[in-house]
């Protein structure tokens, strides 16, 4: 078993990785400052939950991914330092330690070395070779597919593009249906009053917002997405009642979402894109407090959408552990459905392991994309991948020890999950 452990470790250390969904800036994927790393929104919300005032490190009271913090980076780091010991136990706290120690040689951040650490991050962030080193050497990433698009030239041909943010819902934790509809009006340039107007809005968004050589389109959908009565008459009725100030119930909002996704796919048929990634299981409450969501209607709706659009591939991602089995069963039984990664509230060791075991048990070897970072700066790709690799190693070694897998089969899983499958699924 010592030799097995060494072989699996070597396979994981050497495998090339396709990061199939991230938010890296194509023109500069590395962090500009230590505050970019230290106050990544997953860490920021834990610090706020642990007692830090949300205005203490950002004047708007929001993560810097959403709004300019309007504060000097060093000041933000110094103020956050008072609360860091409260999240030493969390997975985010552990991953932050790995970044500082493994990438920058900072064993422990304290008041004595803040200035030096901040200067080091800024110095390396200005070096184009550093961002490639973090992604290609430390993380062994072959390429990264980002959903961020600024129109600026990419710093590397290995940073590819996808799209998200399509207007397919009338529901959001941060906005009322009336506010969402008003935003749709502004985008379309006229009032959205019917299902036909909704389709016109989606068509315009597809025409104007797909980046060059877009690999796929990602959509957030509510877990209560519902195929029942998702037709023109029902959608027009719901839109009309929202305009009159009535709050639709979850079933009505779910039907609108199903109609929106179907309308989006119809528009995408006019493009080369044939992959749609569905994110589900999270709702972000104001100001930026994410909670999990679950509903029994999602598996049936997604399965029917996949049957309706057999020329498209559906890649499923969940922030709710309650969907772990549901999505694995969909990927097991439906040819054009696969599953990917561990998103938001499932990127923690217990839930990563549960997802890995469930997918190994149920899903054909070619239908799992084993990792995506969802990172906003390249430095955060490293600890997330390190965590996933460690847990997969444990699972594979245990299964070899039980006689379930051969060593060759385990090595094939490593290569397929991290490299071959995402390349094929997302056409990179």
C-alpha positions as MATLAB code, in Angstrom:
seq = 'XXXXXXXXXXXXXXXXXXXXXXXXXXXXXXXXXXXXXXXXXXXXXXXXXXXXXXXXXXXXXXXXXXXXXXXXXXXXXXXXXXXXXXXXXXXXXXXXXXXXXXXXXXXXXXXXXXXXXXXXXXXXXXXXXXXXXXXXXXXXXXXXXXXXXXXXXXXXXXXXXXXXXXXXXXXXXXXXXXXXXXXXXXXXXXXXXXXXXXXXXXXXXXXXXXXXXXXXXXXXXXXXXXXXXXXXXXXXXXXXXXXXXXXXXXXXXXXXXXXXXXXXXXXXXXXXXXXXXXXXXXXXXXXXXXXXXXXXXXXXXXXXXXXXXXXXXXXXXXXXXXXXXXXXXXXXXXXXXXXXXXXXXXXXXXXXXXXXXXXXXXXXXXXXXXXXXXXXXXXXXXXXXXXXXXXXXXXXXXXXXXXXXXXXXXXXXXXXXXXXXXXXXXXX';
ca = [
       0.000    0.000    0.000;
       2.958    2.357    0.446;
       3.771    1.880   -3.226;
       0.111    2.402   -4.156;
       0.030    5.642   -2.173;
       3.200    6.869   -3.885;
       1.840    6.005   -7.332;
      -1.500    7.755   -6.745;
       0.287   10.783   -5.312;
       2.567   10.949   -8.359;
      -0.429   10.659  -10.689;
      -2.219   13.531   -8.950;
       0.919   15.678   -8.774;
       1.620   15.277  -12.484;
      -1.875   15.305  -14.027;
      -2.688   18.305  -16.170;
      -5.832   20.093  -14.995;
      -8.566   21.886  -16.927;
     -10.159   24.541  -14.703;
     -13.547   24.583  -16.407;
     -15.170   27.503  -14.546;
     -13.473   30.499  -12.948;
     -13.674   34.282  -12.709;
     -10.048   35.078  -13.521;
      -9.422   38.332  -15.357;
      -8.107   37.246  -18.775;
      -5.728   40.200  -18.917;
      -4.328   39.691  -15.381;
      -5.370   36.589  -13.459;
      -3.094   37.169  -10.463;
      -3.961   39.266   -7.416;
      -2.980   42.944   -7.323;
      -2.705   43.089   -3.541;
      -2.683   40.877   -0.465;
      -6.167   42.227    0.322;
      -7.412   40.611   -2.927;
      -6.340   37.235   -1.526;
      -7.035   37.712    2.168;
     -10.517   39.192    1.679;
     -11.763   36.905   -1.095;
     -15.520   36.929   -0.593;
     -15.604   33.412    0.911;
     -13.128   34.561    3.569;
     -14.726   37.993    3.961;
     -18.129   36.568    4.870;
     -16.585   34.222    7.454;
     -14.794   37.171    9.062;
     -18.038   39.154    9.099;
     -19.845   36.182   10.613;
     -17.060   35.907   13.212;
     -17.579   39.482   14.389;
     -15.894   41.847   11.943;
     -18.148   44.739   10.954;
     -18.850   44.496    7.239;
     -17.847   48.147    6.825;
     -14.525   47.630    8.609;
     -12.535   46.571    5.530;
     -14.723   47.995    2.755;
     -16.630   51.260    2.821;
     -19.611   49.983    0.759;
     -19.949   46.994    3.111;
     -19.627   44.523    0.234;
     -16.890   42.147   -0.983;
     -14.359   43.744   -3.304;
     -15.517   41.401   -6.108;
     -18.756   43.422   -6.145;
     -17.711   46.992   -5.263;
     -14.549   49.063   -4.998;
     -13.611   48.871   -1.276;
     -12.488   52.546   -1.327;
      -9.765   51.773    1.224;
      -5.993   51.228    0.940;
      -5.161   47.488    0.696;
      -2.677   47.559    3.579;
      -5.272   49.152    5.858;
      -7.792   46.475    4.903;
      -5.325   43.691    5.685;
      -4.333   45.264    9.012;
      -7.963   45.522   10.145;
      -8.815   41.975    9.015;
      -5.839   40.614   10.951;
      -7.722   41.159   14.220;
     -10.248   38.472   13.225;
      -8.183   35.917   11.291;
      -7.568   33.688   14.304;
     -11.340   33.114   14.523;
     -11.393   31.227   11.208;
      -8.209   29.158   11.660;
     -10.422   26.078   11.983;
     -12.418   26.560    8.768;
     -11.542   25.184    5.353;
     -11.212   28.736    4.029;
      -8.800   29.511    6.855;
      -6.725   26.415    6.039;
      -6.613   27.248    2.326;
      -5.611   30.834    3.074;
      -2.722   29.480    5.161;
      -1.630   27.280    2.242;
      -1.565   30.277   -0.104;
       0.540   32.382    2.249;
       2.923   29.560    3.182;
       3.299   27.638   -0.086;
       3.182   30.501   -2.586;
       4.747   33.348   -0.610;
       6.714   31.679    2.197;
       4.710   33.484    4.895;
       4.270   30.968    7.713;
       2.023   33.222    9.801;
       0.708   36.690    9.051;
       0.975   39.143   11.947;
       1.431   42.850   12.668;
       5.206   42.551   12.268;
       5.200   41.259    8.665;
       2.091   42.841    7.127;
       4.003   45.512    5.212;
       6.497   42.995    3.883;
       3.801   40.490    2.861;
       1.760   43.181    1.119;
       4.816   44.390   -0.789;
       5.690   40.820   -1.831;
       2.214   40.136   -3.255;
       2.187   43.440   -5.145;
       5.680   42.838   -6.531;
       4.845   39.349   -7.790;
       1.468   40.492   -9.081;
       3.263   42.886  -11.448;
       5.355   40.057  -12.901;
       3.646   38.374  -15.907;
       5.706   35.250  -15.275;
       4.263   34.900  -11.753;
       0.660   34.352  -12.840;
       1.759   31.689  -15.318;
       3.902   30.061  -12.646;
       1.019   29.880  -10.161;
      -1.364   28.393  -12.705;
       0.966   26.143  -14.705;
       3.589   25.032  -12.161;
       2.009   25.190   -8.700;
      -1.420   24.073   -9.916;
      -0.450   22.089  -13.036;
      -3.332   23.718  -14.928;
      -3.424   23.186  -18.659;
      -5.998   25.931  -19.175;
      -8.626   27.978  -17.345;
     -12.080   28.807  -18.695;
     -13.203   32.151  -17.291;
     -16.646   33.729  -17.392;
     -15.159   37.207  -16.937;
     -14.842   39.284  -20.112;
     -13.561   42.854  -20.134;
     -12.826   43.149  -23.838;
      -9.100   43.446  -23.061;
      -6.607   41.054  -24.694;
      -5.888   37.903  -22.743;
      -2.430   37.589  -21.222;
      -2.263   33.923  -22.215;
      -3.761   31.643  -24.890;
      -4.430   29.193  -22.065;
      -7.101   31.424  -20.571;
     -10.277   30.601  -22.478;
     -13.718   32.158  -22.259;
     -17.271   31.202  -21.423;
     -20.328   33.330  -20.592;
     -22.768   33.656  -17.713;
     -25.368   36.122  -16.479;
     -28.082   35.319  -19.004;
     -31.495   36.837  -18.087;
     -33.517   33.658  -17.604;
     -35.042   34.281  -14.158;
     -37.491   36.584  -12.402;
     -36.119   35.582   -9.025;
     -33.051   36.639   -7.059;
     -32.273   36.809   -3.371;
     -31.060   40.387   -3.767;
     -33.808   41.791   -6.003;
     -37.578   41.550   -6.166;
     -39.242   40.302   -9.366;
     -40.309   43.907  -10.029;
     -36.706   45.117   -9.794;
     -35.493   42.313  -12.061;
     -38.203   43.133  -14.598;
     -37.213   46.815  -14.551;
     -33.631   45.784  -15.331;
     -34.873   43.661  -18.209;
     -36.730   46.691  -19.559;
     -33.521   48.707  -19.562;
     -31.604   45.955  -21.321;
     -34.230   45.425  -24.004;
     -34.879   49.148  -24.481;
     -38.615   48.711  -23.984;
     -40.957   47.082  -21.517;
     -40.958   43.304  -21.231;
     -44.681   42.558  -21.147;
     -45.037   39.086  -22.656;
     -43.317   35.787  -23.334;
     -42.419   37.110  -26.788;
     -40.694   40.109  -25.207;
     -38.861   37.758  -22.829;
     -37.572   35.738  -25.786;
     -36.521   38.954  -27.552;
     -34.553   39.982  -24.447;
     -32.749   36.631  -24.341;
     -31.999   36.816  -28.078;
     -30.514   40.281  -27.699;
     -28.399   39.184  -24.764;
     -27.030   36.212  -26.730;
     -26.220   38.404  -29.759;
     -24.448   41.068  -27.719;
     -22.811   39.293  -24.795;
     -21.093   36.124  -25.975;
     -17.308   36.582  -25.938;
     -15.249   35.448  -28.938;
     -14.771   31.671  -29.100;
     -17.157   31.163  -26.182;
     -16.939   27.566  -24.952;
     -20.235   27.319  -23.091;
     -22.908   29.352  -21.314;
     -23.396   29.100  -17.557;
     -26.716   29.930  -15.867;
     -27.869   30.248  -12.286;
     -31.319   28.731  -11.919;
     -33.512   28.376   -8.831;
     -33.881   24.832   -7.480;
     -37.636   25.154   -7.885;
     -37.276   25.418  -11.680;
     -40.414   23.732  -12.968;
     -41.367   22.375  -16.396;
     -45.118   22.271  -15.702;
     -47.025   24.902  -17.737;
     -43.777   26.618  -18.764;
     -45.468   28.034  -21.864;
     -46.158   31.414  -23.494;
     -49.529   31.941  -21.865;
     -48.311   31.176  -18.345;
     -45.147   33.272  -18.684;
     -47.066   36.241  -20.113;
     -49.551   35.976  -17.240;
     -46.815   35.927  -14.584;
     -44.988   38.890  -16.169;
     -48.250   40.846  -16.279;
     -48.993   40.154  -12.624;
     -45.453   41.126  -11.596;
     -46.021   44.459  -13.403;
     -49.155   44.906  -11.330;
     -47.174   44.451   -8.129;
     -48.103   40.880   -7.194;
     -45.385   38.599   -5.870;
     -45.418   35.295   -7.804;
     -45.031   32.063   -5.858;
     -42.097   29.668   -6.298;
     -43.918   27.407   -8.768;
     -44.675   30.370  -11.029;
     -41.110   31.632  -10.806;
     -39.872   28.109  -11.523;
     -41.954   27.945  -14.700;
     -40.565   31.268  -15.890;
     -37.026   29.986  -15.284;
     -37.667   26.795  -17.245;
     -39.133   28.863  -20.082;
     -36.094   31.163  -19.936;
     -33.578   28.320  -20.095;
     -35.429   26.711  -22.991;
     -35.538   30.070  -24.782;
     -31.821   30.540  -24.194;
     -31.004   27.137  -25.659;
     -33.143   27.872  -28.729;
     -31.082   31.026  -29.280;
     -27.820   29.200  -28.697;
     -28.768   26.824  -31.508;
     -27.993   29.751  -33.829;
     -24.397   29.712  -32.513;
     -21.689   27.024  -32.368;
     -22.258   26.614  -28.596;
     -23.691   23.249  -27.572;
     -22.882   23.155  -23.841;
     -24.883   24.759  -21.050;
     -23.762   24.677  -17.425;
     -26.497   24.945  -14.796;
     -25.609   26.248  -11.317;
     -28.158   25.595   -8.632;
     -28.565   25.299   -4.890;
     -27.541   28.775   -3.691;
     -29.359   32.029   -3.027;
     -27.501   35.216   -2.131;
     -29.309   37.383    0.377;
     -28.448   41.060    0.883;
     -25.842   42.310    1.354;
     -23.895   39.171    0.365;
     -24.995   36.270    2.531;
     -25.319   33.025    0.616;
     -27.616   30.254    1.787;
     -28.429   26.850    0.335;
     -31.616   26.043   -1.554;
     -33.262   22.752   -2.476;
     -36.449   21.681   -4.234;
     -37.850   18.377   -5.422;
     -38.816   19.807   -8.819;
     -35.284   20.314  -10.178;
     -34.305   16.734  -11.188;
     -37.454   16.212  -13.236;
     -37.192   19.596  -14.917;
     -33.524   19.192  -15.848;
     -34.107   15.666  -17.103;
     -36.922   16.863  -19.344;
     -34.894   19.800  -20.652;
     -32.076   17.393  -21.525;
     -34.588   15.197  -23.368;
     -36.042   18.183  -25.215;
     -32.610   19.430  -26.311;
     -30.651   16.271  -27.036;
     -28.210   18.217  -29.242;
     -26.972   20.072  -26.130;
     -24.833   18.835  -23.282;
     -25.964   19.813  -19.770;
     -23.288   20.115  -17.096;
     -24.686   20.320  -13.554;
     -23.204   22.056  -10.510;
     -24.749   22.379   -7.054;
     -24.043   24.383   -3.907;
     -26.448   22.188   -1.941;
     -25.417   18.733   -0.772;
     -29.069   17.707   -1.036;
     -28.591   17.508   -4.826;
     -25.531   15.216   -4.658;
     -27.479   12.030   -5.325;
     -30.067   13.674   -7.606;
     -27.437   15.024   -9.988;
     -25.427   11.801   -9.961;
     -28.549    9.839  -10.901;
     -29.260   12.280  -13.743;
     -25.683   11.852  -15.027;
     -25.997    8.063  -14.657;
     -29.199    7.763  -16.677;
     -29.267   10.679  -19.136;
     -26.638   10.561  -21.927;
     -26.269   14.343  -22.347;
     -25.887   15.222  -18.653;
     -22.633   15.360  -16.676;
     -21.603   16.740  -13.277;
     -18.744   19.036  -12.260;
     -16.769   20.066   -9.237;
     -17.771   21.275   -5.798;
     -19.322   24.724   -5.698;
     -19.673   27.255   -2.916;
     -21.215   25.425    0.074;
     -19.967   21.997   -1.091;
     -16.265   22.937   -1.327;
     -15.544   21.482    2.119;
     -13.820   18.156    2.853;
     -16.843   16.191    4.087;
     -19.017   17.192    1.133;
     -16.225   16.873   -1.439;
     -15.621   13.320   -0.259;
     -19.329   12.526   -0.320;
     -19.639   13.865   -3.882;
     -16.553   11.940   -5.024;
     -17.816    8.660   -3.550;
     -21.308    9.163   -4.943;
     -20.007    9.893   -8.439;
     -17.561    6.996   -8.400;
     -20.422    4.698   -7.384;
     -22.976    5.927   -9.929;
     -21.598    7.966  -12.814;
     -19.720    6.594  -15.852;
     -16.047    7.526  -15.780;
     -16.321    9.945  -18.743;
     -19.107   12.101  -17.273;
     -17.419   13.811  -14.309;
     -15.380   17.012  -14.485;
     -13.403   16.585  -11.281;
     -12.579   20.197  -10.476;
     -13.201   23.843  -11.190;
     -11.848   26.689   -9.092;
     -14.527   29.410   -9.328;
     -11.581   31.625   -8.307;
     -11.272   35.346   -8.961;
      -7.468   35.369   -8.680;
      -5.023   32.670   -9.720;
      -3.655   32.297   -6.184;
      -6.951   30.797   -5.010;
      -6.846   28.109   -7.707;
      -3.929   26.503   -5.889;
      -5.385   25.615   -2.445;
      -8.766   24.574   -3.809;
      -7.117   22.092   -6.170;
      -4.748   20.891   -3.438;
      -7.732   20.134   -1.181;
      -9.650   18.202   -3.850;
      -6.583   16.170   -4.850;
      -5.863   15.175   -1.248;
      -9.407   13.911   -0.737;
      -9.560   12.044   -4.059;
      -6.231   10.381   -3.198;
      -7.665    9.108    0.095;
     -10.767    7.698   -1.594;
      -8.891    5.981   -4.426;
      -6.312    4.425   -2.075;
      -9.085    3.061    0.161;
     -10.883    1.534   -2.831;
      -7.696   -0.103   -4.096;
      -7.083   -1.493   -0.613;
     -10.595   -2.982   -0.595;
      -9.989   -4.581   -3.961;
     -12.628   -2.475   -5.709;
     -10.226   -0.781   -8.126;
      -6.926   -1.722   -9.691;
      -4.084    0.767   -9.614;
      -4.450    1.259  -13.369;
      -8.173    2.030  -13.014;
      -7.471    4.611  -10.292;
      -4.852    6.347  -12.442;
      -7.296    6.478  -15.343;
      -9.896    8.147  -13.081;
      -7.328   10.803  -12.135;
      -6.516   11.603  -15.764;
     -10.121   11.565  -16.919;
     -11.624   13.613  -14.106;
      -9.041   16.393  -14.122;
      -8.040   16.555  -17.782;
      -9.660   14.404  -20.454;
     -13.303   14.747  -19.404;
     -13.414   18.549  -19.033;
     -11.570   18.906  -22.345;
     -14.240   16.796  -24.054;
     -17.277   18.138  -22.176;
     -16.413   21.809  -22.608;
     -14.701   21.445  -26.000;
     -11.451   23.096  -24.986;
];
